[in-house]
Amino acid sequence: MKIKAIRGVKDILPPDVKKWEYLEVKAREIFETYGFSEIKIPVFEKTALFARGIGETTDIVEKEMYTFTDKGGEEITLRPEATASIVRAYIEHNLHVSPSVVKLFCIGPMFRYERPQAGRLRQFYQINAEAFGSINPSLDAEIISMLDKYLEGLEIENRNLLVNSLGCKECRPDFKEALTAFLGKSLDDLCTNCKNRFERNPLRILDCKEEKCKKAIKDAPRIREYICNECDEHFKEVLNLLSGLNINYEIEDHLVRGLDYYTRTAFEITAGGLGAQNSVAGGGRYDNLVEEIGGPPTPAIGFAIGVERLVSILNIKKDFENNPTVFIAALGERAEKEAVLIIDKLRSKSIASERDYDPKSLKSQMRKADKSGAEYVLILGDNEIEKGEILLKNMKDGTQEEIAIKGIEDYIYNKLKK
C-alpha cells in the first residue's frame, strides 16, 4: 500500500522552497535592522505552558493541541504557537535582566489539530517577533512599522491594517459584563461553538468567522467604550504615531485576536487574494503573560506571520528556480572524465554547474542543457581535449567562443562578474 502524507500536512517542493528561503532571508534582514535577534525554540513543550499562557478556555487549548504523554509520564504538547515558548525561554534564561528592551524573533513550524482547508493546515509555519520590557506606545508603533516594511518589501499588495485596544485586566471586566448582557438576548442566533463560549469566554465570540455570529454581534458593545483613561491614552498615542509614520490603519471594534493573553493594542493585517481566511499576520500586546508564566512583571508585544498564506500571494518578480549557471556537455570517455574535473573547479568558485550523468548524443545533452535553464554550455570532446580548449556557448544569444581548458573556472567567474 502506498503511504501518503498525513491529512493536513504538506511537502514543500522546489521551487517553492526557494520562496520560503527568500521570505526568511528578507525577515532576517528587516528584523535585524530593528535590533531583533533570532532564537531557536523547541518544537514541543510541557502542556502546562500552553494551558497557562494561551488560556484554558481558548479553542486552541480545548480542541486543537497535539498533546501526548511521553515515556516518562510527562504531558507534552507540540507547540501550537510560538509566543508562550519564547516567553518561557525569556524567563528561564534570565533575559529580563537586560537593561534594554529584549527583541527576539523565530521561524518554524506550529501544530494544531483543526479541519484542513485553504490557508489552514495542521502543520503550518510562522515567523514570530516579540519585544519585552517597555510599555511605551512607540514600541507598539515600531513593531507594526517593522511588519509593514517587511510586507512592503515583499510587494504584498492590497494590505489592510486593522487595529483595536483590548484594554487591561482592570477595565476589561466592565466590557465583559456588558457584552454578556448583550449576547444573552440573542443566544439562539449564535453557532454551536459560540453558545459554548458564552459561558466560559464570551470575548471569543467576537473572533468567530461564522456569518450568523458576525450578524449577531454587529451591534454589540465596543470595547473601546469601556477602556480606562490610561488604556485610552495609550491607544490614541499608538494611532498618532502610526499616522506620523504614514501607515494607514482602520479601527476594527470587534478585533480581539484568538488568544487570552492579549492586552491593549491588538492588530491584524489582511491581504487580497486569500479568500475568506485573509489574515496574513497579527499580534498585539501581552503585558501580563510573562508574570502569568512565572517571570517578573514585564510588558511585551509581538506578532506572527503565516508563511503559507504569504507564499500563496507572493507576486514578486524573481526567478525562484534553482537553475545551473553552466551545463557541461561531454562527448566520449576522455571528455567525461575531464568534465568531472572541470565541474569540480567551477563549483569551487561557487558557480552552479550541472552535467548529464548518462550522456548519449550531443543533441540530447543540449536539450537537457536548454531544459535546465543554464546560461552557458561548455561543449567538450576528444578534439577539444587534444587542443586544450573547450567550446563555450551563450544560451541566450547563441554566440560561441573557444577558450583554454586550463583556468576555465577563473575565466567564467570573471565573465559572470561583468
C-alpha positions in Angstrom: 0.0 0.0 0.0 1.3 3.4 -1.0 1.9 5.6 2.1 0.8 9.2 1.7 1.4 12.3 3.9 -0.9 12.7 6.9 -4.0 14.8 6.2 -3.4 18.4 7.0 0.3 18.5 6.3 2.1 19.1 3.0 5.5 18.7 1.4 7.3 21.9 0.3 8.8 21.1 -3.1 11.2 23.0 -5.3 11.0 25.8 -6.4 8.6 26.7 -3.5 11.4 26.0 -1.0 13.3 28.9 -2.7 10.3 31.2 -2.0 10.3 30.1 1.7 14.0 30.8 1.9 13.5 34.2 0.3 10.9 35.1 2.9 13.1 34.0 5.7 16.2 35.9 4.4 14.1 39.1 4.0 12.7 38.7 7.5 16.2 38.4 9.0 17.3 41.5 7.0 14.4 43.7 8.2 14.1 42.4 11.7 17.9 42.7 12.5 17.8 46.4 11.4 15.3 46.9 14.1 17.5 45.3 16.7 15.9 41.8 16.8 17.9 38.6 17.3 16.9 35.2 16.2 16.1 32.5 18.8 15.5 28.7 18.2 12.9 27.2 20.4 11.8 23.6 20.9 9.1 22.1 18.8 7.4 20.6 21.9 6.9 21.9 25.5 5.2 20.9 28.7 1.4 21.1 28.1 1.0 23.3 31.2 2.9 26.1 29.4 0.3 26.5 26.7 -2.7 25.9 29.1 -1.4 28.8 31.3 -0.1 31.0 28.5 -2.8 30.7 25.8 -5.8 30.2 28.1 -7.6 27.1 29.1 -10.9 28.2 27.5 -9.5 29.0 24.1 -10.3 26.8 21.1 -6.5 26.0 20.7 -6.1 24.5 24.2 -9.5 22.9 24.4 -9.7 21.3 20.9 -6.6 21.9 18.7 -3.5 20.9 20.6 -1.4 17.8 19.7 -0.9 16.5 23.3 0.5 13.2 24.5 2.2 11.5 27.4 5.8 10.7 26.9 7.6 7.6 28.2 8.5 9.5 31.4 4.8 10.2 32.1 5.2 13.9 31.2 2.3 15.7 29.4 3.9 17.1 26.2 2.4 19.3 23.5 3.6 20.1 20.0 3.7 23.9 20.0 0.5 25.4 18.6 2.1 28.9 18.7 5.5 30.4 19.5 4.9 33.3 21.9 4.4 31.1 25.0 7.6 29.2 24.2 9.6 32.4 23.7 8.3 33.8 27.0 9.3 30.6 28.7 12.9 30.9 27.3 12.9 34.6 28.2 12.2 33.7 31.8 14.3 30.5 32.0 17.5 32.2 30.7 17.0 35.4 32.8 16.9 37.6 29.7 14.8 40.0 31.7 18.0 41.2 33.5 18.9 43.1 30.3 18.8 46.9 30.9 17.2 47.5 27.5 14.2 46.1 25.6 14.8 42.5 24.6 13.8 41.8 20.9 13.6 38.2 19.6 12.3 36.5 16.5 11.9 32.9 15.4 10.9 31.0 12.3 9.5 27.5 12.3 6.5 25.0 12.3 3.5 25.1 14.6 0.9 22.3 15.1 -2.9 22.5 15.5 -5.5 19.8 15.0 -8.2 21.5 13.0 -10.1 20.9 9.9 -7.7 21.4 6.9 -8.8 24.0 4.4 -7.2 26.6 2.1 -4.7 28.6 4.1 -5.1 26.4 7.2 -3.0 23.3 7.8 -2.3 21.1 10.8 1.4 21.7 10.5 2.0 25.3 9.5 4.8 27.7 9.6 5.1 31.1 11.2 7.6 34.0 11.5 7.3 35.5 15.0 8.7 38.6 16.5 8.5 39.5 20.2 9.8 42.6 22.2 10.0 42.6 26.0 10.4 45.4 28.6 8.6 48.5 27.6 5.0 49.8 27.9 5.8 52.8 25.7 3.3 53.1 22.8 6.2 54.0 20.5 7.2 50.3 20.7 3.8 49.3 19.5 4.1 51.6 16.5 7.7 50.4 15.8 6.6 46.7 15.8 3.7 47.5 13.4 6.1 49.6 11.2 8.6 46.7 11.0 5.9 44.3 10.0 4.6 46.8 7.4 8.0 47.4 5.9 8.6 43.6 5.7 5.4 43.1 3.7 6.0 46.1 1.6 9.4 44.8 0.7 7.8 41.6 -0.5 5.4 43.6 -2.6 2.3 42.3 -0.9 -0.5 44.3 -2.3 -3.9 45.3 -1.0 -2.7 45.3 2.6 -5.1 46.5 5.3 -4.0 47.2 8.8 -6.8 46.6 11.4 -6.2 47.9 15.0 -8.1 47.9 18.3 -7.5 48.3 22.0 -8.5 45.4 24.3 -8.0 47.3 27.5 -6.3 45.8 30.6 -7.3 43.5 33.4 -8.7 46.5 35.3 -11.1 47.8 32.7 -11.9 44.7 30.7 -14.4 43.2 33.3 -16.8 46.0 32.7 -16.8 45.3 29.0 -17.2 41.6 29.5 -20.3 42.2 31.7 -21.8 44.5 29.0 -21.0 42.0 26.2 -22.5 39.1 28.2 -25.7 41.0 28.8 -26.0 41.8 25.0 -25.2 38.3 23.8 -27.6 36.8 26.3 -30.5 38.2 24.4 -29.5 36.5 21.1 -28.1 33.1 22.1 -30.3 31.3 19.6 -28.6 33.3 16.8 -25.1 32.0 17.6 -23.3 28.9 16.3 -22.9 25.9 18.5 -19.3 26.8 19.3 -20.2 30.3 20.4 -23.0 29.1 22.5 -20.4 27.1 24.5 -18.1 30.1 24.5 -20.8 32.3 26.0 -20.5 30.7 29.5 -16.7 30.3 29.5 -15.2 33.1 27.4 -17.7 35.4 25.7 -15.0 37.6 24.2 -14.1 34.7 21.8 -17.5 35.1 20.2 -16.2 38.4 18.7 -13.5 36.4 17.0 -15.9 33.9 15.3 -15.8 33.8 11.5 -19.3 32.3 11.1 -21.6 34.6 9.2 -24.5 34.1 11.6 -22.3 35.1 14.5 -20.9 38.1 12.7 -24.5 39.3 12.1 -25.5 38.7 15.7 -22.6 40.8 17.1 -22.9 43.6 14.6 -24.4 46.0 17.3 -22.5 44.5 20.2 -20.9 46.9 22.7 -17.5 48.3 21.6 -14.6 47.5 24.0 -13.1 51.0 23.4 -16.1 52.5 25.1 -15.2 50.7 28.3 -11.4 51.0 28.5 -9.8 53.1 31.3 -8.2 56.5 30.7 -4.7 55.0 30.7 -5.5 52.5 28.1 -7.4 55.1 26.0 -4.4 57.4 26.1 -2.1 54.6 25.1 -4.2 53.6 22.2 -4.6 57.2 20.9 -0.8 57.7 21.1 -0.3 54.5 19.1 -2.6 55.8 16.4 -0.9 59.2 16.3 2.5 57.5 15.9 1.2 55.3 13.1 -0.2 58.4 11.3 3.2 60.1 11.8 4.8 57.1 10.1 2.4 57.3 7.2 0.9 53.9 8.0 -2.7 53.7 7.1 -5.0 51.9 9.5 -8.6 51.1 10.2 -10.1 50.7 13.7 -11.9 47.3 14.0 -14.0 47.3 17.1 -14.6 43.6 17.1 -10.9 42.6 16.7 -9.9 40.6 19.8 -7.5 38.1 18.3 -7.8 34.4 19.3 -5.7 34.2 22.4 -6.4 35.2 26.0 -3.1 36.8 26.7 -3.6 40.0 24.6 -4.0 43.4 26.3 -4.3 46.9 25.0 -3.1 47.1 21.4 -4.2 44.4 19.0 -3.7 44.4 15.3 -4.1 42.3 12.2 -3.0 42.7 8.6 -5.2 41.3 5.8 -4.3 41.0 2.2 -6.1 40.4 -1.1 -6.0 37.1 -2.9 -6.6 34.9 0.2 -10.3 34.5 0.2 -12.3 34.2 3.5 -9.1 33.4 5.5 -7.5 36.7 4.5 -5.3 37.4 7.6 -1.6 37.2 6.8 -0.3 38.5 10.1 -1.4 39.6 13.5 -0.4 40.3 17.1 -0.6 42.7 19.9 0.4 43.5 23.5 0.5 40.8 26.2 1.6 42.8 29.3 0.7 40.1 31.8 1.9 37.0 30.1 5.5 36.9 31.4 4.2 37.2 35.0 1.5 34.6 34.5 4.1 32.1 33.3 6.3 32.7 36.3 8.5 35.7 35.4 8.7 39.2 36.8 6.1 41.8 35.7 7.2 42.6 32.1 5.2 44.4 29.4 5.6 42.9 25.9 4.3 43.0 22.4 4.7 40.8 19.3 3.2 39.4 16.1 3.1 36.2 14.0 3.1 35.9 10.2 1.5 32.9 8.4 4.2 31.7 6.0 1.9 29.5 3.8 -0.5 32.4 3.3 2.4 34.7 2.5 3.8 32.3 -0.1 0.4 31.9 -1.8 0.2 35.6 -2.6 3.9 36.3 -3.2 3.9 38.0 -6.6 7.5 39.4 -6.6 9.2 39.4 -10.0 12.0 36.9 -9.1 13.1 33.6 -10.5 12.9 31.0 -7.8 14.1 28.1 -10.0 17.3 26.5 -8.9 18.9 26.7 -12.4 22.6 26.0 -13.0 24.7 28.7 -14.5 26.8 26.3 -16.5 26.0 22.9 -18.1 28.8 20.7 -19.5 28.1 18.5 -22.5 30.8 15.9 -22.8 31.4 13.5 -25.8 33.5 10.4 -25.2 35.1 8.7 -22.3 38.1 11.1 -22.0 35.8 14.1 -22.2 33.5 12.7 -19.5 36.5 12.3 -17.1 37.7 15.8 -17.9 34.2 17.1 -17.3 34.2 15.8 -13.8 37.4 17.8 -13.1 36.1 21.0 -14.7 32.7 20.9 -13.0 34.5 20.5 -9.6 36.7 23.6 -10.3 33.6 25.6 -11.3 31.8 24.7 -8.1 34.9 25.6 -6.1 34.3 29.1 -7.4 30.6 28.9 -6.3 29.4 28.7 -9.9 26.3 26.5 -10.0 27.1 23.8 -12.6 25.5 20.6 -13.9 26.1 17.9 -16.4 24.4 14.8 -18.0 25.3 11.8 -15.9 24.3 9.3 -18.6 25.4 11.2 -21.8 24.3 10.0 -25.2 24.4 12.3 -28.2 25.3 16.0 -28.2 21.8 16.7 -29.4 20.2 15.0 -26.3 22.7 16.8 -24.0 21.9 20.2 -25.5 18.2 19.5 -25.0 18.9 18.8 -21.3 21.0 21.9 -21.1 18.2 24.0 -22.5 15.7 22.5 -20.2 17.9 23.1 -17.2 17.8 26.9 -17.8 21.6 27.2 -17.8 23.1 30.4 -19.0 26.1 28.8 -20.6 27.0 25.4 -22.0 30.6 24.0 -22.2 31.0 21.5 -25.0 33.9 19.1 -24.7 35.0 16.3 -27.0 38.2 14.4 -27.9 39.2 17.1 -30.4 38.9 19.9 -27.8 40.9 17.9 -25.3 43.7 17.5 -27.9 43.8 21.2 -28.4 43.5 22.0 -24.7 40.4 24.1 -25.5 36.6 23.9 -24.8 33.7 25.5 -26.6 31.6 28.0 -24.5 28.1 28.7 -25.8 25.9 31.5 -24.6 22.4 30.1 -24.4 20.7 33.5 -24.5 22.2 34.8 -27.8 23.6 31.6 -29.3 27.2 33.0 -29.6 30.1 30.6 -29.2 33.8 31.0 -28.3 36.7 28.7 -27.9 38.7 29.1 -24.6 41.5 27.3 -22.8 40.6 24.4 -20.5 43.3 25.5 -18.1 41.9 28.3 -15.9 38.4 27.8 -17.3 36.9 28.4 -13.8 38.6 31.8 -13.5 37.6 32.8 -17.0 33.9 32.1 -16.4 34.0 33.6 -12.9 35.3 36.9 -14.2 32.8 36.8 -17.1 29.9 36.4 -14.7 31.2 39.3 -12.6 30.9 41.8 -15.5 
